[in-house]
Structure formats: C-alpha cells, structure tokens
Amino acid sequence: MIHFDEAGLDSYLADDRGGPVVMLNLLRFHPDGGAEKYMDYVQRFSATGINEKYGLRVLYAGQGTAALVAEDGQDWDMVALVQYPDRQHFVDMVRDPTYREFEHLRTAALLETVLQPTVPAA
C-alpha cells in the first residue's frame, strides 16, 4: 500500500509506547522518473518547513545495490531512516494540509514501499 490509511494511523497512535520512533523506509521507484519525483517530494519537506515543524531528522538515506541475502525481487532502490520525536508528530505530519499538498509526489514515485516504524531495543 502506498497511501496512508486513517484507521491505520489511529491504530498506530493507540499502540504508542512513547518516545522517539525511527521509520525504516524501503523504496522501489517507478522505472520512468520515479526517483526524480521522489527527490522532488524530499525537497518539499525543507521548502515547506515540515521538517522543522514536526522535528523529523533524516538519520540515513542511501541508494540500494544488489542484495547479498534476499529472495528474488527483495532488493530496494533506496533505504532511509527518519527519526520523529514520537508517533504523534509523525501522524500529525501526514495529516497536515501542507504535507498533503505534495504527498502525491511520493505516491507517483513509488512502485512499492515498506514503511516500518521501529523503537529502540530494550
């Protein structure tokens, strides 16, 4: 699924353990211009002030290469780790009207994606 689901966001908030969250982003782009559209999407975060408003920090972003251990088709074009102060900040961001004005670029860019929230291991 490429779009955020409102019920899924509510469920995500209901299961909040508190504290920061790091989102693992696994991204596979559409072959014709997907990577470029995604970079336009990324640039909009800074241009609109969304980064600062919701306290997000890109911890790592890198291009994928051939997977060393994976099933066929499990390699990714890009991997990113993005930290948010907490789940509420993430949900507020994706519900923000300013974010929604450019979210379509993400949808248009991606053929497939995984957005996996992570919390520090105990």
N, C-alpha and C positions, 0 to 999 in steps of 0.2 A: 504494500500500500504506500502511495506517495503522499497522500493528503493526511492532515491531522484530523482525527475524529474527536468531536466534542465529548462524547461519552468516554472515550479512551483517556482524554485529558482529565476529566473528572475522576476517573478511576485511579489515574496516576497520582493525583493530588491526595486522594483518600488513603493511599498507601504510603504517605510521606513519613519517613523516619527522621526528618530534619537534617539540616546541614547541607554542605555543598554536594553537587552532583556533576559528574563528568559524563558527557554524551559521547559515545563512540559512534562515529558516522562512517559507514561503509557505503561508497558511492560508485555506481556504474552509470556512465553517461550515455545518452543517445549518441550514435556514431556521427551524425551530421550536425555539429555545432553545439552539442550538449555541454562540453567542457567550457566553452566560451560563455554560454548562457549562465552556467553555474558561477563563473568568476564574476559576471555582472551582478548576480544575486549577492555574492560575498561582498562586493564593493558597496552595495547599498546599505549594509549594516553600518559602516562608518559614516557614509554620506548622510544618512538619516538620523544618526545619533542613537540607534538602537543598542549598539554595543555598550555605550556608557549608561543609558537609561536602565538597562537590565543587568548590568555588571557581568556580561559574558566575556570570557577570555579564551582565545584560541591557544591551547597548550601545544598542539602539534597539528600540522597538516602536511601531507606528503602524497606524491603520486605512487600508485601501486605498480609493482612489477610482477613478473611471473611468480605465482605462489610456490613455495617449496613443499608444503604439505597441505593438500586440499583435494576435494573431489573436483571433477571437471566442472568448469563454469563458476568456481567459487573464488576466483581472483577478482580484485576490485580496482577501479581506475584511480580512486583517491580514498585516503583514510584521514580522518580528522578527529581530534579530541578537543571538545569545547566544554569549558567549565562554567557553571552557573552557580550563584550563591546558594540557591535552593530550588526545589521543584516549582514553587510558586512563581519565582522570577521567570523560569522557562515558560510556564503556561501563560503568564501574563504577556510575555513577549509574543508568542504565537497567536494570541488573541488581540494584540494591539492593531488598530486600524492602519497605522503606518507600515507595520510589518506586512500586513495582508495586501498592501498595495504592490509589493514586489515579490510576494511568495510564489506567484505564478511562474517566475523565472526558475525557481527550484523545480517545480513540477515539470516544466517544459524541458529542463536539462536532464532529468534523471530517467533512465530506463528501469533501474532497480536501486533500492536503497535499504539499509538497515540503520535504524536509529536506536541504539541500545543505551539506556541510562545505566550508569554504574555508580557505586558508592564505595568509599574506602573499605578494604578488607579489615576485619577485626583483628 
